[in-house]
Amino acid sequence: MAQQLFDLLKRDHRQVEKWMTQIEDGPVNQREELFTTLQDALEKHMQLEEKHFYPQVKKIKELKDLATDAIEEHEQTKNFLSQLEDMDLDDEEWLTSFAEMRQGILHHVQDEEKKVFPGCTQHMDAKLLQEIGEKCIQEKEQTTTSRSSGSKGKK
């Protein structure tokens, strides 16, 4: 079912929104850990979409421009993440850049949820959406499992 795929992606969106709010509103001493968590989650989410979801979306004439825009927005987010990683987290410039990235992400999420997902439901085969969802869920479970088992013993 297509809803399974969209629910997965929307859960990621809500979690990212929560972390971004915590970073902006929370104490500076928690910013680094939250940013690292956010960065990891965003990179995995974008990789999942770019590998499984957007290649299929781009094949649909009515959705091709939306998919192209979304991938460009991913690139912008990756550039922001890279820049932020190299900046001092308690610098005002860091917060300004972070706020700019956050606005871009919120715009991207709104486009996906209000335009891309409904467009997929309208123009894509339900079986294909189910297959994409299964691949995304399987890969997400694998990266979560390998990350948690890989982190044991590092401390």
C-alpha positions as CSV (number, residue, x, y, z in Angstrom):
1,M,0.0,0.0,0.0
2,A,1.3,3.5,-0.9
3,Q,0.3,4.8,2.5
4,Q,3.0,2.7,4.1
5,L,5.7,4.5,2.1
6,F,4.2,7.9,2.8
7,D,3.8,7.2,6.5
8,L,7.5,6.2,6.7
9,L,8.6,9.4,5.0
10,K,6.2,11.6,7.1
11,R,7.5,10.0,10.3
12,D,11.0,11.0,9.2
13,H,9.7,14.5,8.5
14,R,8.1,14.9,11.9
15,Q,11.2,13.7,13.7
16,V,13.5,16.1,11.7
17,E,11.1,19.0,12.4
18,K,11.3,18.1,16.2
19,W,15.1,18.0,16.2
20,M,15.4,21.3,14.3
21,T,13.1,23.0,16.8
22,Q,15.2,21.5,19.7
23,I,18.4,22.7,18.1
24,E,17.0,26.3,17.7
25,D,15.2,26.5,21.0
26,G,17.5,24.3,23.2
27,P,20.6,25.0,25.1
28,V,23.9,25.5,23.2
29,N,25.5,22.6,25.1
30,Q,23.0,20.1,23.5
31,R,23.3,21.6,20.0
32,E,26.3,19.4,18.8
33,E,24.7,16.1,19.7
34,L,21.3,17.1,18.3
35,F,22.9,18.4,15.1
36,T,24.9,15.2,14.6
37,T,21.7,13.2,15.1
38,L,19.8,15.4,12.7
39,Q,22.6,15.3,10.1
40,D,22.7,11.5,10.2
41,A,18.9,11.2,9.9
42,L,18.7,13.7,7.0
43,E,21.5,12.0,5.1
44,K,19.9,8.6,5.4
45,H,16.4,10.0,4.5
46,M,17.7,11.8,1.4
47,Q,19.7,8.8,0.3
48,L,16.6,6.5,0.7
49,E,14.5,8.9,-1.4
50,E,17.1,9.4,-4.0
51,K,17.8,5.7,-4.4
52,H,14.3,4.2,-4.3
53,F,11.6,6.9,-4.5
54,Y,12.7,9.8,-6.8
55,P,14.0,7.7,-9.7
56,Q,10.5,6.3,-10.1
57,V,8.8,9.6,-9.6
58,K,10.9,11.2,-12.3
59,K,9.5,8.7,-14.8
60,I,6.1,10.2,-14.5
61,K,5.7,13.1,-16.9
62,E,3.4,15.0,-14.5
63,L,5.8,14.7,-11.6
64,K,9.2,15.0,-13.2
65,D,9.6,18.7,-12.4
66,L,8.6,18.2,-8.8
67,A,11.1,15.3,-8.5
68,T,13.9,17.4,-10.1
69,D,13.2,20.3,-7.7
70,A,13.2,17.9,-4.7
71,I,16.6,16.5,-5.6
72,E,17.9,20.0,-6.0
73,E,16.6,20.8,-2.6
74,H,18.4,17.7,-1.2
75,E,21.6,19.1,-2.7
76,Q,21.0,22.4,-1.0
77,T,20.5,20.7,2.3
78,K,23.6,18.6,1.9
79,N,25.6,21.8,1.2
80,F,24.1,23.5,4.3
81,L,25.0,20.4,6.4
82,S,28.5,20.5,5.2
83,Q,28.9,24.2,5.8
84,L,27.3,23.9,9.3
85,E,29.6,21.0,10.2
86,D,32.6,23.3,9.6
87,M,31.3,26.2,11.7
88,D,31.4,26.9,15.4
89,L,28.0,25.8,16.8
90,D,27.7,28.7,19.3
91,D,28.4,31.3,16.6
92,E,25.5,33.6,15.5
93,E,26.4,32.8,11.9
94,W,25.8,29.1,12.6
95,L,22.3,29.8,13.8
96,T,21.5,32.1,10.8
97,S,22.7,29.4,8.4
98,F,20.8,26.7,10.3
99,A,17.6,28.8,10.2
100,E,18.0,29.2,6.5
101,M,18.5,25.4,6.0
102,R,15.5,24.8,8.3
103,Q,13.3,27.0,6.1
104,G,14.4,25.1,3.0
105,I,13.7,21.8,4.6
106,L,10.2,22.9,5.8
107,H,9.4,24.1,2.2
108,H,10.7,20.7,0.8
109,V,8.6,18.7,3.3
110,Q,5.5,20.8,2.5
111,D,6.0,20.2,-1.3
112,E,6.5,16.5,-0.8
113,E,3.4,16.1,1.4
114,K,1.1,18.4,-0.5
115,K,2.2,17.9,-4.1
116,V,4.5,14.9,-4.6
117,F,2.7,12.3,-2.4
118,P,-0.8,13.1,-3.8
119,G,0.7,13.2,-7.3
120,C,2.2,9.7,-6.8
121,T,-1.1,8.4,-5.6
122,Q,-2.8,9.8,-8.7
123,H,-0.2,8.9,-11.4
124,M,1.7,5.9,-10.1
125,D,0.7,2.3,-9.9
126,A,-0.2,1.2,-6.4
127,K,1.9,-1.9,-6.7
128,L,5.0,0.1,-7.6
129,L,4.4,2.4,-4.6
130,Q,4.1,-0.6,-2.4
131,E,7.4,-2.0,-3.8
132,I,9.1,1.3,-3.2
133,G,7.7,1.4,0.3
134,E,8.9,-2.2,1.1
135,K,12.4,-1.4,-0.2
136,C,12.6,1.8,1.9
137,I,11.4,0.1,5.0
138,Q,13.8,-2.8,4.5
139,E,16.8,-0.5,4.0
140,K,15.8,1.7,6.9
141,E,15.6,-1.3,9.2
142,Q,19.0,-2.5,7.9
143,T,20.7,0.8,8.5
144,T,19.1,1.2,11.9
145,T,20.1,-2.3,12.9
146,S,23.7,-2.0,11.6
147,R,24.1,1.4,13.2
148,S,22.9,0.2,16.7
149,S,25.0,-3.0,16.5
150,G,28.0,-1.1,15.1
151,S,27.9,1.5,17.9
152,K,28.2,-1.1,20.7
153,G,31.7,-1.3,22.0
154,K,32.8,2.0,20.7
155,K,32.5,3.7,24.0
